[in-house]
Every structure is written in structure tokens, then in C-alpha cells.
Amino acid sequence: MNFDYNEEQQLLADSVRRFLQKDYDFEARRKILASPEGWSARVWSQLAQMGLTGLPFSPDYGGFGGGAVDLMGVMEAFGEALVVEPYLATLMGAQLVARAGSAEQKRAILPAVVEGRMKLAFAHTERKQGEKLGVVGAPIADKLVVSSGSRLFLADRADLKMKPYRTMDNMVAADLSFSRDRAEPMPGADQAVAETVDFATALVCAEAVGAMKFACDTTLEYLKTRKQFGVPIGTFQALQHRMVDMVISYEQARSMACLACARVDSAANAAERSRAVSAAKIKIADSARHIGQEAVQLHGGMGMSEELKLSHSFRRLTVAAQQFGDADHHLARFASL
């Protein structure tokens, strides 16, 4: 299959990358992380103005009707820049509303999401009934889609008890308590959750590919400039071989992410979609570990310093490898389909 973007997808990816390079460099990101909020309302507004919050939603609600493939270039750019705004969390919540919400719920929520006026999150992972763990974006979401048994509910953030914190990769998240009494039921459930989680997993794969690209690029530049015994260390054959292996891992991961996004958009059935997504996640987890560890080792001790963007990319790759199921989970799912 063709792994190249079409002209519109490439133009969108390039425009997002230019914006992030100009207004979301590493120093700007550090200031955002140092703020009490841990995210930027100004950046969120700019993402909405660029049309990114409306990209995967129906034109009936002001969106552009795009799919996972259209979002892949955006997510790669986000992965390179390590964007911490709750973009994917909001898309997940809104996708669930689009797939499982009532007509009234869709009219009330989707246009607001498209315009950037509303942020959502999806609370799914459960420790025990009514307690959700690691809900990314929850402290800043206006509404949350919450699973309970086989059903989905819409809840206002103010009606939930939360314990907010920052994750290892600097995302804003929370553990929360949920009661059906103060929530609004949604008509759909199981199929919508499976479709949305596969959609989000494919996009996390694309985001991880972006972080891998940065790790490869910055490591190659370091090998060209860091000198030992009077010559660049990139002239040492053993390090050249390791760098080549990193690039091969990146290319393989990108190909699998492309396949997963394509199947999310056009698979003939749920099994075909899920197999492609799980296969991609297995490869992404392997490549994230390989590229992250090699990049840090080739930088030496400074590779783990807080002042170096690479250390933040390493943490994001570590979390991405676990997000929506680790390699073991997806190996078991792939084998069962």
C-alpha cells in the first residue's frame, strides 16, 4: 500500500509542524509545564482555529469529515513537539458522542468541540466499580464520557470527585469517582468503545512515530558534532550500525502506524481493524523501547537530563508503548482474532 500522504494531508501536516516549530518549541513547552494548569488555553485556541479539533467529525456539526489517515500527520507533528494539550483525550470523548450519543447530545456537544469551546475526556480504566484510574485530560475537561458496565454516561467535571496529577510524560490526568445518579446516559456502548479505542490506539502509534523521528534526528546530529579522540563519534563504525538500526526501527514503525490508520478508516470488519491496530501497537512498543534506549545511550549521561528534550521524548515513548495496552496485551488480542 502507499504510505505517502496526499497533497492535502501533507499540506496540513506541514502547517501544523510550522506552527509548532514557531510557537511550541522546547522552551515554550517548558513554560507551559511549569504553569499551574500544565497546558495552554492559547495553544488550544490556535489548534481549534487551524481546524484540528474539527478534523475527524461530520460536516453536519461543522467538522471536515476526516479519518485516522488524515490525522496521522498531525499526530506525528504532535509527537515530535511533545504537545501536552488534551487533543487526543478530547477526540476520544467526542468520537464516543458521535458514535453512541443521542441526536440531542451530538447537537449539544460536537459543534462546541469542533469550535474549541469544549474539551472532553474518556474515563474507562477501572480499579473497582465507580473508580476510574489515569484519565488523561480529566482535570481540564468540561465533560467526561464514563463507562459503567456495558453502558456509557456523560458527566460534568464538577459532578465528579477527582485526584489530579501529572503523568510521567507530563500530561494532566486524574483518578476519579463516578456515580450514575449525576450523569446522563448515552444510547450506544460496546461497539462504540471498541471502535473508538482502536481509533485512538492508531493515533497514539502515529504520535509515537513522531517522537521516534525526533529521537533519531537529534541522535544523528549529536553523533555528527560530539567529538572523541579528535573526531566526531559518528565516524565510529559500531555507532553507525546502531544509528542505522534505529532508523530501520523508525521506518518499520511508521509503516505499521500507516497500516493501522488505514484499517481504522476502511477495514471490512471489526476483526480486520483490530488485528491491524494490535499488530501496529506491538511494533510501536518494540520500536519505542529500542529507539528510546539507544538514543539515550548514544547521548551518554546527558541523555537523561531534564534540560534535554530527548529525555522528555524518551518518557513519552515509554508511556506510548503502554497506552491502550502494552505489547503483551496486543499479542494476546492479535492471536485471539
Long-range contacts (C-beta under 8 A, 24 or more apart in sequence): 1-258, 1-259, 1-262, 3-254, 3-255, 3-258, 5-72, 5-73, 9-69, 9-70, 9-72, 9-73, 10-73, 12-70, 12-73, 12-74, 13-73, 13-74, 13-76, 13-77, 15-50, 16-50, 16-52, 16-73, 16-74, 16-77, 16-78, 17-77, 17-80, 19-46, 19-50, 20-77, 20-78, 20-80, 20-81, 20-83, 21-81, 24-81, 24-83, 25-81, 26-309, 29-81, 29-82, 29-84, 32-84, 33-84, 33-170, 37-140, 37-172, 38-84, 38-166, 38-170, 38-172, 39-84, 39-85, 39-86, 39-140, 39-172, 40-85, 43-83, 43-85, 44-85, 44-116, 44-119, 45-116, 47-85, 47-87, 47-116, 48-114, 48-115, 48-116, 49-116, 52-87, 53-87, 53-90, 53-113, 53-114, 53-115, 53-116, 54-113, 54-114, 54-115, 56-91, 56-95, 57-94, 57-98, 57-110, 57-113, 57-114, 58-98, 58-110, 61-98, 61-106, 61-107, 61-110, 61-111, 61-114, 62-110, 62-111, 62-114, 62-115, 63-110, 63-114, 67-261, 67-264, 67-265, 68-199, 68-202, 68-203, 68-206, 68-260, 68-261, 68-262, 68-264, 68-265, 69-258, 69-261, 69-262, 69-265, 71-203, 71-206, 71-261, 72-203, 72-206, 72-257, 72-258, 72-261, 75-203, 75-204, 75-206, 75-207, 75-210, 76-206, 76-207, 76-209, 76-210, 76-213, 77-210, 78-207, 78-210, 79-206, 79-207, 79-208, 79-209, 79-210, 79-211, 79-212, 79-213, 79-214, 79-316, 80-210, 80-211, 80-213, 80-214, 81-210, 82-169, 82-170, 82-211, 82-309, 82-312, 82-313, 82-316, 84-170, 84-171, 84-172, 86-119, 86-121, 86-136, 86-137, 86-140, 86-141, 86-171, 86-172, 88-136, 88-200, 88-203, 88-204, 88-207, 89-119, 89-120, 89-121, 89-122, 89-136, 89-137, 89-138, 89-141, 90-118, 90-119, 90-120, 90-121, 90-137, 90-141, 91-200, 91-203, 92-120, 92-121, 92-122, 92-145, 92-196, 92-197, 92-199, 92-200, 93-120, 93-121, 93-122, 93-141, 93-143, 93-144, 93-145, 94-120, 95-195, 95-196, 95-199, 95-200, 96-122, 96-145, 96-152, 96-186, 96-192, 96-193, 96-196, 97-145, 97-154, 97-186, 99-188, 99-191, 99-192, 99-195, 99-196, 100-152, 100-186, 100-187, 100-188, 100-189, 100-192, 100-193, 101-154, 101-186, 101-187, 101-188, 102-186, 102-187, 105-154, 105-184, 105-186, 109-143, 109-154, 118-142, 118-143, 120-144, 120-145, 121-145, 122-146, 122-147, 122-196, 123-147, 123-176, 123-178, 124-193, 124-197, 130-177, 130-178, 130-179, 131-175, 131-176, 131-177, 131-178, 132-175, 132-176, 132-177, 132-178, 133-175, 134-167, 134-173, 134-175, 135-173, 135-174, 135-175, 135-176, 136-167, 136-171, 136-172, 136-173, 137-171, 137-172, 137-173, 138-162, 138-164, 138-172, 138-173, 138-174, 138-176, 139-164, 139-172, 139-173, 139-174, 140-172, 144-176, 145-186, 146-178, 146-183, 147-189, 147-193, 148-178, 148-180, 150-189, 150-190, 151-185, 151-186, 151-189, 152-185, 152-186, 152-188, 152-189, 152-192, 152-193, 153-178, 153-180, 153-183, 153-184, 153-185, 153-186, 154-183, 154-184, 154-185, 154-186, 155-182, 155-183, 155-184, 156-182, 159-183, 167-319, 168-315, 168-318, 168-319, 169-312, 169-315, 169-316, 169-318, 169-319, 169-320, 170-312, 170-315, 171-319, 191-270, 194-270, 194-274, 195-270, 195-273, 197-324, 198-264, 198-273, 198-274, 198-277, 199-264, 200-324, 201-260, 201-277, 201-280, 201-281, 201-323, 201-324, 201-325, 202-257, 202-260, 202-261, 202-263, 202-264, 202-277, 202-280, 203-261, 204-281, 204-284, 204-320, 204-323, 204-324, 205-253, 205-256, 205-257, 205-260, 205-261, 205-277, 205-280, 205-281, 205-284, 206-257, 206-261, 207-320, 208-253, 208-257, 208-284, 208-287, 208-288, 208-316, 208-317, 208-320, 208-321, 209-250, 209-253, 209-254, 209-257, 209-284, 211-288, 211-313, 211-316, 211-317, 211-320, 212-249, 212-250, 212-253, 212-254, 212-287, 212-288, 212-291, 212-317, 213-250, 214-309, 214-310, 214-313, 215-246, 215-291, 215-292, 215-295, 215-310, 215-313, 215-314, 215-317, 216-243, 216-246, 216-247, 216-250, 216-291, 216-295, 218-295, 218-309, 218-310, 219-243, 219-246, 219-294, 219-295, 219-298, 219-299, 219-310, 222-298, 222-299, 223-298, 239-298, 242-294, 242-298, 243-298, 245-290, 245-294, 246-290, 246-291, 246-294, 246-295, 249-286, 249-287, 249-290, 249-291, 250-287, 250-291, 252-283, 252-287, 253-283, 253-284, 253-287, 253-288, 256-280, 256-283, 256-284, 257-284, 271-337, 274-333, 274-337, 275-334, 275-337, 277-330, 278-325, 278-330, 278-331, 278-333, 278-334, 278-337, 279-330, 279-334, 281-324, 281-325, 281-327, 281-330, 282-327, 282-330, 282-331, 282-334, 284-320, 284-321, 285-321, 285-322, 285-326, 285-327, 285-330, 286-327, 288-317, 288-318, 288-320, 288-321, 289-317, 289-318, 289-321, 291-317, 292-317, 292-318
